[in-house]
Amino acid sequence: MSEPIKVDIWSDVQCPWCYIGKRKFEAGAAQFGGDVEVEYHSFELSPDTPVDFDGTPVDYLSQRKGLPIDQVEKMLERVTGIAASVGLDYDFDHVHQTNTVKAHELIHYAKAQGRQLDMKERLLKAYFVDGRHVGRIEDLADLAAEIGLDRADVVRALESNRYLADVKADVALATEYGIQGVPFFVIDGKYGVSGAQDAETFANVLTQVRTEREATS
């Protein structure tokens, strides 16, 4: 039996294209039909964002990118439409713009418990769909408990920065790879796919890897 194809994904919890890309990748992997093993890696789009940013995502993007409010609103409207096309109901009116380092630490904690994929999905949904806060330890512990993780242990891990070094290692590796935006997919350690590509693109790359493996075995 052949080894599953490893897919390493750099992504941020507050990246709208990352959730869209997750759904498109999942659809592509389903089309491919083979065995795929996914591991998520941390990427901080805005490490200088305060945990409790005072304002909306529109305010934030307008300030950060120096764009007029109406232009940002149109951008978010477009993203919301694309999200809807893959079954995601984005609600930017209730998004809490925040710092995501603790959310990344939680994803590493969940990985150690064998629950990384569940935690990643819960955090993305919490941020973009449910209007939950994903920057504060108590809120993150609540989300972890919702998927069955030990709430008190999550609080201890996040308060002690137990997984901060793992987050920083992921960010450093992204820099080494030259990754400047997310989502970024590294397939079988050799093919890079940047952005929320169509499902067919992912299916094609996975099929190519399988074909190459069969040719060399």
N, C-alpha and C positions, 0 to 999 in steps of 0.2 A: 504494500500500500504506500503510495507516495506521500511525502510530507505536505502539509497544507501550505498554501502560498501566503507568506507573511506580508502584511500591509501595515506600515507604520504611518500614522496620520498626525501631523502637527496641526493644532487647532486651538482656538480660544473660545471660552464659554460665551463671551459677549460678541462673537463674530457671526453676523446673520448669514453670511455665505457658508460658514462652517456647518450650520444645521441643515441648510439646503444641500450642501455638498454631501453631508452624511446620508441623507435620504437618497440622493442620486447614486452614491456609491453602493448603498445597500441594494438598490434596484439593479445596478450593474452586476453586483456579485450574485444576485439571484438569477439573472439572465445567464451568467457564466455557469452556474450550477455546480462548480467544484468546491473543494474544501479551502476556506480562506480563514486565516487567523489575523485578527485586527488588534493593534495596540495603539493607544492614543498617547501623544506627547504634548507637553506644555508649550504654549507660545503666548506671550503677553503682548497684545496689540498696543495697550496704553498703560505701561507699568507705573506711570506717574499720576494716574487718576486716583483721587481720594476715595476711600471706602464709601463715604456718604457724599457723593457729588450733589451739589445743590442745583438741580435743574433737570430738564428732560434730555433725552437723547438728541432731540433737535437742537437744543441749546448747546449741548456738548459738541456735536459735529460742526455746528456753525462756528463756535469759538475755536475749535481745534483746527479746522481746515480753512477758516476764514471765508466761509461761504454765506451768501444771504439765506435767511430763514426759509424763504419760499422754495429755494433750490434744494435745500436739505429735505424739506417736506416732500417734494416731488421724488427725490431719491428713495426715501423710505417707503413712499407709496408704491414705487416700482418693485422694490425688494419684497414688500408685503404681497404683491401680486404673484411674484415668482415663487415665494414660499407657499402660497395657496395652491399653486400648480403641482406641488409635491406633497400636498396634504397637511401643511403646517399653517396654523392660524395665528400669525404674528400680531401682537398687540403693543405697538410702540408707545401708545398713550400711557401705558402702565409699567413700562420697563424702568427698572432702577439702575441707572448708570453707576458703575462701581469699579473698584479694583478687583481683579480676578485671581490674585496670587493664592489666596486661601482656597478658592474653588479648585485651583490646580493641585494644591496640596491634598485636598480631599479626594481628587481623582487618583492620585498616587496611593493614598490610604486604601481606597476601594480596590485598586489593583492588587495590593498585598493581601486582600481578602478574597480575591478572585471575582470581584464584582465591578471591575472598571467600566465595562460597557454599559451596565445598568446605571451606574452613577453619572456617567457622561450624558446619557440620554435624559436622565432626570434633571440635571442642571440646565441643559439647553432648553428643555420645556419650561422649567421654572422661570428662566430669565425672559424668554421671548413670548411665551404663551400665557403663563400663569401670573405674571407681574410680581414674582417673588424676589426677595433680595438674596443675591448670591455672593455678597462680599463680607458678610459678618459671620463670625464663628457660630453664634447661637442659631441663626437661620440655616446655615449650612448643616449643622448637626441635626436640625429638624428634617431636612431633606434626606440626609443619610439614613435617619431612623425610618423614614417612609419606605426605603427599599430594604429594610431589615438589618441595617448595620447598628452596632452598639453605640448609642448616642453619647454616652459618657466617655467612652474611649475615643470617639471622634473629637470631642471637645479637648481632651487631654492632648491628642496628637496635634491638633491645630494650634493650641495655645503654646505648645513646646516647639513649634516649627519642625516637627519630626521629619517631614517630607520636603522641607524647603530646598535642601541640597539637590533632591531629585528633580524638582521644578527647574532649578538653575542649570542643572546638567542638560536637561532637554533643550532649554533656551540656547545654551552654548553650542549644542550639537546642530541646532537649526542654523546658527550663525556659520558654523563650519561648513555646512551643506550649501550655504548661500541662500537659504530660505528667507525671503523678505516679506512674504504675505501668506495668509492662510485662507482656506485649508490647503495643505500640501501633503500629497500622498507619495510615499516611497514604496514601490511594489517589488517584492522579492529582492530588496536591497540594491536594485540597479536601475529601475525605471522611476523617474519622477513625474508626477502629474500635478499640475498647479491649478487651483481653483475648483469651483463647483461645476465640473464638466458634466456632459450628458451621460446617462447610464450606459449607453452604447460604448462610449470611450473607455470606461472602466472595464466593461465586459471584454472589449477587444484586447486591452493590455493583459488582463488575466489569462485570456485564451492564448495570447502570444507566449506568455511565460510557460504555460502548460505544454504548448507545442515544442518550445525550445528544450524543456526538460525531457520530453519524450524522445526527442531527436538525439539527446546525449546519453540517454539511459540504455 
